[in-house]
Amino acid sequence: MQKPVLHTLLSPRLLDLYDVDNSIVVIIDVFRATSTIATALYNGAEKVVPVAGVEDCIATGKKLNAITAGERDGKIIPGLQHGNSPAEYPREFIEGKTLVLTTTNGTKLLHMALDKNASEVITGSFPNLSAVCEHLIASKKNVILGCSAWKDRFNLEDTLFAGAVISRVKEHFAIHCDSSLMAEDMYNLHRHDMYGFIRKLTHWHRLSAFGLEKDLEYCVTPDVANVLSLYKDGALVVA
C-alpha cells in the first residue's frame, strides 16, 4: 500500500506550492499560540476560537461572552483581556470557558489553510507532541507541517517541532522533501538540550525581554498538555 506524503512548510508564503485540499495541515506556532491553545484545551476550555484581527476578537468575545486574548510582537493588545502566555490559562481559570485568540502568526496561517480547503486542520506544539503524532499516523492522510514562522520569515522553533514530529512518524510516510529532512536533522542535533538551544533563537531574545523565559521553556517541553486540538465548526476543540 502506498504511504501518504509528508511535507514541511517553512513559511506561510510558501503555502501556494502545496496540495492543501488533500492534506491534514498542522499549524505550528511554538512561541506561543499553539502551545497556549493546547494548554487551554488541556485545562478544560470548551473551545478556542482563532480570529485574524483585533476587532474580530473583541466582537466575537462579546457575542460569545468569551475571554479575549491576543498579542502583537509579544505584547498584550490594548482592548483585549489576556495575552498569549500558556501560564495565563490554568484549569481553575479556563475550565468550561471559551477563549477567543488572535496572534501575530499562528491564527493567520490557520485561516490561510482553511481558505485553501485543507481536508483537516489541527494545531501542534511540543506540549501536545504525542497527540499530534498519534493522530497523523492513525489518519493515513497526506500531511503538511505548517510552520507559522515570524511575519513570513523562517524561524527555528517551529522547524524544530516539525522535526520532532517527523522523527516519530517518518516510518509511516513518504518524505521526499528537503525542508523535512532539514527539520529532522535540526531537531536531532538539539533534542537533548532544547532549553539551552532556544536561548540562541531570535524569538527567545524578542520575548525574553518581556520576562517570558519560563513560558518559552514550557513551550518546548513535550506532552505537558497532551490533547489533540482540532478545528471544527469555527473553533479549536479537543478531538
C-alpha positions in Angstrom: 0.0 0.0 0.0 1.3 3.4 -0.9 2.3 5.6 2.0 0.8 9.1 2.4 3.1 12.0 1.7 4.5 14.5 4.3 5.9 17.9 3.6 7.2 20.7 5.9 6.2 24.3 5.1 8.8 26.7 6.4 6.8 29.9 5.9 3.1 30.7 5.2 4.4 32.5 2.0 5.0 29.0 0.5 1.6 27.6 1.1 0.5 28.0 -2.6 3.2 25.4 -3.6 1.4 22.6 -1.8 -1.6 20.4 -2.3 -3.5 21.7 0.7 -7.0 20.4 -0.1 -5.9 16.8 0.1 -3.9 17.2 3.3 -4.1 17.5 7.1 -2.4 20.8 7.9 -0.7 21.0 11.3 -0.5 24.7 12.3 2.7 25.1 14.3 3.4 28.3 16.3 5.5 27.1 19.2 6.2 30.6 20.7 3.4 30.7 21.7 0.0 30.4 20.1 -0.3 26.7 19.5 1.3 26.0 22.9 -1.3 28.2 24.5 -4.2 26.6 22.5 -3.1 23.1 23.7 -2.8 24.3 27.3 -6.2 26.0 27.4 -7.9 22.9 25.9 -6.0 20.5 28.2 -7.1 22.6 31.2 -10.7 22.3 30.2 -11.5 25.2 27.9 -14.7 24.4 26.0 -13.2 25.7 22.8 -10.7 28.2 21.4 -11.9 30.5 18.6 -9.0 31.7 16.4 -9.6 35.0 14.7 -7.3 37.0 12.4 -7.8 40.6 13.7 -8.2 42.5 16.9 -11.6 44.0 16.1 -12.9 40.4 15.2 -11.5 39.3 18.6 -13.3 41.9 20.5 -16.6 41.5 18.6 -16.5 37.7 18.8 -15.7 37.8 22.5 -18.8 39.9 23.2 -21.0 37.7 21.1 -19.9 34.5 22.8 -19.4 36.0 26.3 -15.9 34.7 26.0 -12.4 35.6 27.2 -10.5 37.6 24.6 -6.8 37.3 24.2 -4.0 38.2 21.8 -0.6 39.7 21.3 1.3 41.5 18.6 5.1 41.4 18.8 4.9 39.6 22.2 2.8 42.2 23.9 -0.9 42.1 25.0 -3.1 44.1 22.7 -4.9 47.0 24.3 -8.7 46.2 24.4 -8.1 42.5 25.0 -8.3 40.9 28.4 -5.3 38.5 28.3 -2.1 37.7 26.5 -0.7 34.7 24.7 1.1 33.0 27.6 0.2 29.4 28.4 0.7 30.3 32.1 -2.4 32.6 31.9 -4.8 29.6 31.4 -4.7 27.3 34.4 -7.6 24.9 34.9 -9.2 27.0 37.7 -9.4 29.9 35.3 -10.2 28.5 31.9 -12.3 25.3 32.6 -15.6 25.4 30.8 -14.9 28.8 29.1 -14.4 29.9 25.6 -11.2 31.7 24.6 -11.1 34.0 21.5 -7.5 34.3 20.4 -5.6 36.5 17.8 -1.9 36.2 17.4 0.9 37.6 15.2 1.5 34.5 13.1 -0.4 31.3 14.0 -4.0 32.4 13.5 -3.0 33.9 10.2 -1.7 30.6 8.8 -4.7 28.7 10.2 -7.1 30.9 8.2 -4.9 30.6 5.1 -5.1 26.8 5.3 -8.9 26.9 5.8 -9.3 29.2 2.8 -7.4 26.7 0.7 -9.8 23.9 1.8 -7.4 21.8 3.9 -9.0 18.4 4.5 -8.4 18.9 8.2 -6.6 21.5 10.4 -5.1 20.7 13.8 -2.6 22.7 15.9 0.7 21.4 17.3 3.5 22.3 19.6 5.7 20.4 22.0 3.1 20.4 24.8 0.9 18.2 22.6 3.5 16.4 20.5 2.4 12.8 21.2 -1.3 13.5 20.5 -0.3 15.1 17.1 1.9 12.2 16.1 -0.6 9.5 17.1 -3.3 11.3 15.1 -1.2 11.7 12.0 -0.2 8.0 12.0 -3.8 6.9 12.5 -5.3 9.1 9.9 -3.2 7.7 7.0 -3.6 11.0 5.0 -1.1 13.4 3.4 0.3 15.9 5.9 1.6 19.4 5.7 3.6 20.5 8.8 2.9 24.2 8.6 5.4 26.5 10.4 3.8 29.8 11.1 7.2 31.5 11.1 7.7 35.1 12.1 5.9 37.6 9.8 6.5 35.1 7.0 10.3 34.8 7.8 11.7 31.4 8.7 12.1 30.6 12.4 13.8 27.8 14.1 11.4 26.9 16.9 8.6 25.9 14.6 11.0 23.9 12.4 12.3 22.1 15.5 8.8 20.9 16.3 8.3 19.8 12.7 11.5 17.8 13.1 10.2 16.3 16.4 7.1 15.1 14.6 9.0 13.7 11.7 11.4 11.8 13.9 8.4 9.9 15.4 6.2 9.4 12.3 8.6 9.0 9.4 8.2 5.3 9.0 4.5 5.8 8.1 5.0 8.5 5.4 6.8 9.0 2.1 9.1 12.0 2.8 10.9 13.4 -0.3 11.2 17.0 1.0 14.4 18.8 1.9 12.7 21.1 4.4 11.5 18.0 6.3 15.0 16.4 6.2 16.5 19.6 7.5 13.9 19.9 10.2 14.5 16.4 11.5 18.3 16.9 11.4 18.0 20.2 13.4 15.8 18.5 16.0 18.1 15.5 16.4 21.1 17.9 16.8 19.5 19.8 19.7 16.8 17.4 21.2 18.9 16.7 24.3 19.5 20.4 25.1 16.4 22.2 24.0 16.4 24.7 26.9 20.0 25.7 26.1 19.5 25.9 22.3 16.3 28.0 22.4 18.3 30.8 24.1 20.1 31.4 20.8 16.9 31.9 18.8 15.8 35.4 17.7 12.3 34.8 19.1 13.9 34.0 22.5 15.6 37.4 22.5 12.4 39.1 21.4 10.2 37.5 24.1 12.6 37.1 26.9 12.9 40.9 27.1 9.3 40.7 28.5 10.3 38.2 31.2 8.9 35.2 29.4 11.8 32.7 29.8 9.7 30.1 31.8 7.0 30.5 29.2 9.4 29.6 26.4 10.9 26.7 28.2 7.4 25.3 28.8 6.7 25.7 25.0 9.4 23.2 24.1 8.5 20.7 26.9 6.9 17.6 25.3 3.4 16.4 26.4 2.7 18.7 29.2 -0.7 19.5 27.6 -1.2 16.3 25.5 -4.6 16.8 23.8 -5.4 16.9 20.1 -6.6 20.3 19.1 -8.9 20.0 16.0 -10.5 22.8 14.1 -14.3 22.1 13.8 -17.3 24.4 13.2 -15.3 27.6 13.6 -13.3 26.7 16.7 -10.5 24.5 18.0 -11.7 21.7 20.3 -10.4 18.6 21.9 -10.8 15.9 19.3 
